[in-house]
Amino acid sequence: MTMELFKVYLEHFVEFVKPSKERPVCLVLDGHSSHTRSLEALAYAKTNGVILLSLPPQTTHRLQPFDVWFFKPLQTYYDIHISTWLRSHPGRTFTEYQVAEGYSVAFGKAATMATAVNAFAKCGIWPLNPHVFSDADYSAAEITDQPHDVQTSSAVADKNKSHTGRFDYYIALPRN
């Protein structure tokens, strides 16, 4: 996603959700730089009552509701649909012509209000649960225990011109 496309998405979001400064909404985002580097998009969100919550890097597998609670049931229901279809159509192959129907059936079963509520609870977002991660989750990876060779690291960074040094930002907008 580009910064420009994210701004278009925000405009669409505001049009349909209708947040305001009096009734703000929180939009949970992964840490992609297109969500946090556009001052125009950030100002638009603030002006329209959208609180942007950017998840820290390397945590979406535990904190992003869709990753934690929605995609797993979707995959399970999709697999069940394919198995059922194959048993009902012996000798036939499940092709791209059956994908839309299979996805529609799986999505209809996975995308429920209960699934959404459970996703936010499981991630500790609502109701707030600051204990989603155990102490072990904060342990450093073994690679961080290795000595750091600054000269080698600089040489690698110089050779790798695609490295952007991207950082994620956490945006907290004051409530009036």
Buried (B, 14 or more C-beta within 10 A) or exposed (E): EEBEEBBEBBEEBBEEEEBEEEEBBEBBBBBBBBBBBBEEBBEBBBEBBBBBBBBEEEBBEBBBBBBBBBBEBBEEBBEBBBEEBBEEEEEEEBEEEBEEEBBEBBBEBBEEEEBBEBBBBBBBBEEEEEEBEEEEEEEEEEEEEEEEEEEEEEEEEEEEEEEEEEEBEEBEBEEE
